[in-house]
Amino acid sequence: MKKLLFILLFILVTCEAYASASRSFDGTDDEIGMGNVHNVTTGNVSIGIWGKSTEDASFDRYIGKRTGANGAGYALGHSDSDTNTMAAYDGTDNAIATGTDKDGVWAFFSGTYVGSTQTAELFENSASVGTNTNTLVGSLTN
């Protein structure tokens, strides 16, 4: 009886864990809410995501926090020149690290922004592929 209860409990817990372990996206306006706080001011930011970009050469934001199209914040994404980017914005100036074209393949994209040096860096599959420093970038919060 004890063994049966353990197996039943294990199955129930395992099913629940696997059922809520991922999300399904249909590729049309998919979005994950990250809350309203993006106030990193002049601090550091690290973000990352597994993704598979497509050959559409448009601006796509994979993950990030930004107050509107021209506001302060940070984002990991895809540019209209068909390359991946890590960008930090203060509402006026930006530091944008540009990577390579990874269309049609799954890859791990991650980016960092170091506030003390105002440097954005982009990584693709854990390899650094681009950096950009702009000493005019101030607070990422407006």
BAMAR-189048 format. One line per 5 residues: number of its first residue (from 1); their letters; for each residue x, y, z of C-alpha. Coordinates in steps of 0.25 Angstrom, whole numbers, plus 5000, padded with zeros to 4 digits. Layout:
NUM) a) X,Y,Z; ...;
END
This chain:
1) mkkll) 5000,5000,5000; 5011,5010,5004; 5018,5007,4990; 5005,5009,4982; 5003,5022,4989;
6) fillf) 5017,5027,4986; 5016,5023,4971; 5002,5030,4970; 5008,5042,4977; 5020,5042,4968;
11) ilvtc) 5011,5041,4955; 5002,5053,4960; 5014,5062,4963; 5022,5058,4951; 5010,5061,4942;
16) eayas) 5007,5074,4948; 5021,5078,4947; 5022,5075,4932; 5009,5081,4929; 5013,5094,4933;
21) asrsf) 5028,5094,4929; 5026,5101,4916; 5017,5110,4908; 5012,5109,4894; 5012,5120,4884;
26) dgtdd) 5005,5121,4870; 5015,5131,4865; 5005,5143,4864; 5007,5154,4874; 5012,5145,4885;
31) eigmg) 5016,5152,4897; 5020,5149,4912; 5017,5160,4922; 5029,5163,4931; 5022,5173,4940;
36) nvhnv) 5024,5188,4941; 5037,5190,4947; 5049,5192,4938; 5057,5202,4946; 5071,5197,4945;
41) ttgnv) 5075,5212,4944; 5090,5212,4942; 5092,5197,4946; 5095,5184,4939; 5085,5176,4931;
46) sigiw) 5086,5161,4926; 5075,5155,4918; 5074,5142,4909; 5065,5133,4901; 5065,5121,4892;
51) gkste) 5059,5125,4879; 5058,5122,4864; 5058,5135,4856; 5052,5135,4842; 5056,5142,4829;
56) dasfd) 5047,5154,4829; 5057,5165,4832; 5048,5173,4841; 5050,5178,4855; 5046,5168,4865;
61) ryigk) 5048,5168,4880; 5051,5155,4886; 5051,5159,4900; 5053,5172,4908; 5047,5184,4915;
66) rtgan) 5045,5198,4909; 5036,5209,4910; 5030,5211,4896; 5037,5211,4883; 5046,5223,4887;
71) gagya) 5047,5221,4902; 5058,5216,4911; 5060,5201,4914; 5067,5189,4908; 5064,5178,4898;
76) lghsd) 5069,5166,4891; 5064,5165,4877; 5065,5164,4862; 5068,5176,4853; 5063,5180,4839;
81) sdtnt) 5077,5177,4834; 5075,5163,4838; 5084,5162,4849; 5082,5159,4864; 5084,5171,4874;
86) maayd) 5085,5174,4889; 5082,5189,4891; 5081,5198,4903; 5074,5211,4902; 5072,5224,4911;
91) gtdna) 5062,5230,4902; 5072,5239,4894; 5084,5230,4892; 5087,5215,4891; 5097,5205,4891;
96) iatgt) 5094,5194,4881; 5103,5181,4879; 5100,5174,4866; 5102,5159,4863; 5100,5150,4852;
101) dkdgv) 5089,5145,4843; 5083,5132,4850; 5071,5130,4842; 5064,5116,4842; 5072,5110,4853;
106) waffs) 5070,5109,4868; 5080,5117,4876; 5082,5123,4890; 5083,5138,4889; 5087,5146,4901;
111) gtyvg) 5092,5160,4904; 5098,5168,4915; 5098,5183,4917; 5109,5188,4927; 5105,5202,4933;
116) stqta) 5118,5206,4938; 5125,5205,4924; 5112,5207,4916; 5115,5195,4908; 5105,5185,4901;
121) elfen) 5109,5171,4897; 5102,5160,4890; 5105,5145,4891; 5100,5135,4881; 5101,5120,4886;
126) sasvg) 5110,5126,4898; 5120,5132,4888; 5122,5147,4888; 5118,5152,4874; 5118,5167,4876;
131) tntnt) 5120,5179,4886; 5116,5194,4886; 5120,5205,4895; 5113,5218,4896; 5118,5227,4907;
136) lvgsl) 5105,5236,4904; 5096,5226,4909; 5090,5230,4923; 5079,5224,4931; 5071,5213,4925;
141) tn) 5059,5218,4933; 5051,5230,4929;
END
